[in-house]
């Protein structure tokens, strides 16, 4: 059963997200009590499973303020206003790693936390990843490039060195693709970043 929003109010605006109070009633009982729910609204984002011709995965190690620690994860970031998710993925891969890829496809899309967030994360597969230039970090970014074999990636998930939930989900999509259980369609990238 769904809920109908009867009133909304933005209660906090932060640099990368806002918090909205949604006063709602259950559809099955429209005369029932209204309840407040809080939703974090932020831009959609993307991450990239970038693989070299030698089947090595391109990763980044970076500080995450939420957990106060460095995490090992896929390159990725926010989709800017007016930007496609593919264009954002190509830009983020270049900025964070200095890499580009010859072939792109969507591996899947996840909802980071459907209970309280309104955004989605699109995971791209980037094949034929190769170094094309230097990294170009945002002023608050400082990533360390990590390149590892697929077997080592699986070991990192298994022993907890890769524990970022969105990254584990993205790598699961790739595991399914490798097992022939997830089909992908290459994207024509002739009119976007190469």
ABEGO torsion letter per residue (X at the ends): XBBBBABBBBABBBAABBBBBBBBBBAABAABBBBBBBBBBBBBBBBBBBBBAAGBBBBBBBBBAAAGBBBBBBBEEBBBBGBBAAAAAAAAAAAAAGBBBABBBBAEBBBABAAABABBBBBBBBBGBBBAEBBBBBAABBBBBBBBBAAAAAAAAAAGABABAAAAAAAAAAAAAAAGABBBBBBBAAABBX
